[in-house]
Amino acid sequence: MNRHRLFVLGGTRSGKSRYAEDAARRLGGERVAYLATARPGDPEMEVRIAAHRRRRPVAWTTLEVGLDLAAAVEAVPAGHALLVDSLALWVAALIEAGEAAADHWTAVATAMGERDAPVILVSDEVGLGLVPASALGRRFRDELGTLNQEVATFADEVVLVVAGLPLSLRARP
C-alpha cells in the first residue's frame, strides 16, 4: 500500500510547487497525474502556467481541472501518484462561480482517500498576511484558510515551504 498523503503549503513564489514536483518524482516516478487548477486569463498567468509545464516530465499526465476536483481525481488511472497544484486557484475559481470549497471538500477527500497511490496537494498559506481590504479578499482568505486546516487533517505529512526551504509541520509516521 502506498497511501502517502503530502500537503505542501507556502506563500507566493516560496518554492512550494517545485518542492511538490520533486516529491511527485520521488514518490511516483513517471506515473504521475498533475491536476492543474490554473486558468489562463492574463499574460502573467500564462507565463506562470508555461513555466510549470516546462518543469513537468513529458511522461506525466496533465489534467486541467475545472470546479469538479473530485471527478478529476476519479479520472486519474489507478497506481498513478496525484499532484494537485493548487488548491488556492481551485478555491478562487469556486468563489468566482458562486460556490464554496466546503461544499466540495468531502467528495474530493473521499475520492483521494480511495486511491492506493501517493497524493500531493499544494496550497497557499494565507494566515500570515494582512487582513484583505475587500470582502471578496476576506472570503477567499477565510475559505482557503479553513480548507487548508481540513487538508492538513487529511494529510499524513505537512510541509511549509519558505524561501525554497521545507519546514516539516507533520512528519510522515
C-alpha positions in Angstrom: 0.0 0.0 0.0 1.3 3.4 -0.9 -1.2 5.9 0.5 1.2 8.7 1.3 -0.8 12.0 1.7 1.5 15.0 1.5 0.3 18.6 1.9 2.6 21.4 0.8 1.9 24.9 1.9 3.8 28.2 1.2 3.5 31.8 0.2 3.6 33.1 -3.3 6.9 32.2 -5.0 8.0 30.3 -1.9 9.1 27.2 -3.9 6.1 25.1 -2.9 5.3 23.9 -6.4 8.9 22.9 -7.1 9.0 21.0 -3.8 5.8 19.2 -4.6 7.0 18.3 -8.1 10.2 16.9 -6.7 8.2 14.8 -4.2 6.0 13.6 -7.1 9.1 12.5 -9.0 10.4 10.7 -5.9 7.0 9.0 -5.0 5.6 8.4 -8.4 8.4 8.4 -10.9 6.9 8.7 -14.4 3.4 7.6 -13.2 2.2 11.0 -12.0 -1.0 12.7 -12.8 -0.7 16.5 -12.5 -4.1 18.1 -11.8 -3.7 21.8 -12.8 -6.1 24.3 -11.4 -4.7 27.4 -13.0 -6.7 29.1 -15.7 -5.1 31.3 -18.3 -6.6 34.7 -18.4 -3.9 37.3 -18.4 -0.3 37.4 -19.7 1.3 37.0 -16.3 -0.7 33.8 -15.5 0.1 32.4 -19.0 3.8 32.9 -18.3 3.5 31.1 -14.9 1.5 28.2 -16.5 4.1 27.8 -19.2 6.9 27.7 -16.6 5.1 25.0 -14.7 4.5 23.0 -17.9 8.2 23.2 -18.9 9.3 21.8 -15.5 7.0 18.7 -15.7 8.3 15.5 -17.2 6.7 14.7 -20.5 5.7 11.2 -19.2 3.4 12.8 -16.6 -0.3 13.1 -17.4 -1.7 16.6 -17.1 -5.4 17.2 -16.5 -6.9 20.7 -16.5 -9.3 20.9 -13.5 -12.5 22.8 -13.5 -14.7 23.1 -10.5 -15.2 19.4 -10.0 -11.9 18.3 -8.5 -13.4 15.1 -7.2 -14.3 14.0 -10.7 -10.8 14.9 -11.9 -9.3 12.8 -9.1 -11.6 9.8 -10.1 -10.4 10.2 -13.7 -6.7 9.5 -12.8 -5.6 6.0 -13.6 -5.0 3.6 -10.7 -1.5 3.5 -9.4 -0.6 7.0 -10.5 0.7 9.5 -8.0 -1.6 12.5 -7.9 -0.3 16.1 -7.7 -2.9 18.9 -7.3 -1.5 22.4 -7.9 -3.0 24.4 -6.4 -5.9 24.4 -4.0 -5.8 28.2 -3.8 -6.6 28.6 -7.5 -9.3 26.0 -7.2 -10.9 27.9 -4.3 -10.7 31.1 -6.3 -12.5 29.5 -9.2 -15.2 28.2 -6.9 -15.7 31.6 -5.3 -15.9 33.2 -8.8 -18.6 30.6 -9.7 -20.6 31.5 -6.5 -19.7 28.2 -4.8 -18.0 27.3 -1.5 -15.0 25.0 -1.1 -16.6 23.4 2.0 -19.4 22.1 -0.2 -16.8 20.2 -2.4 -14.1 19.1 0.0 -15.8 16.0 1.4 -16.2 14.5 -2.1 -12.6 15.4 -3.0 -11.3 13.8 0.2 -13.3 10.7 -0.4 -12.0 10.3 -3.9 -8.4 10.9 -2.8 -8.9 8.6 0.2 -9.8 5.7 -2.1 -6.6 5.9 -4.0 -3.8 3.5 -3.3 -1.1 5.8 -4.6 0.6 9.0 -3.3 -1.5 12.2 -3.2 0.3 15.6 -3.1 -1.7 18.7 -2.6 -0.3 22.3 -2.9 -1.9 25.4 -1.4 -1.0 28.9 -0.4 -0.7 29.7 3.2 -3.0 32.7 3.8 -2.9 33.1 7.6 0.4 35.0 7.8 -0.6 38.2 5.9 -2.6 41.3 6.3 -6.4 41.3 6.5 -7.6 41.8 2.9 -9.2 45.2 2.3 -12.2 43.8 0.3 -15.0 41.5 1.4 -14.1 39.2 -1.6 -10.5 39.0 -0.5 -11.5 38.2 3.1 -13.9 35.5 1.9 -11.1 33.9 -0.2 -8.7 34.1 2.8 -11.3 32.6 5.1 -12.4 29.8 2.8 -8.8 28.8 1.8 -7.6 29.0 5.4 -10.5 26.7 6.5 -9.8 24.3 3.7 -6.1 24.3 4.5 -7.0 23.1 8.0 -9.2 20.3 6.6 -6.4 19.2 4.2 -3.8 19.3 7.0 -6.1 16.9 8.9 -6.4 14.6 5.9 -2.7 14.6 5.2 -0.2 12.4 7.0 2.7 14.7 6.2 2.6 18.5 6.1 5.4 20.7 4.8 5.6 24.5 4.8 8.0 25.9 2.2 9.6 29.3 3.0 12.2 30.8 0.6 12.6 27.4 -1.0 13.3 25.6 2.3 10.9 22.9 3.5 9.9 23.1 7.1 8.2 19.9 8.4 5.0 20.6 10.3 4.0 17.0 10.5 6.4 14.2 9.5 5.1 11.1 7.9 4.6 8.4 10.6 
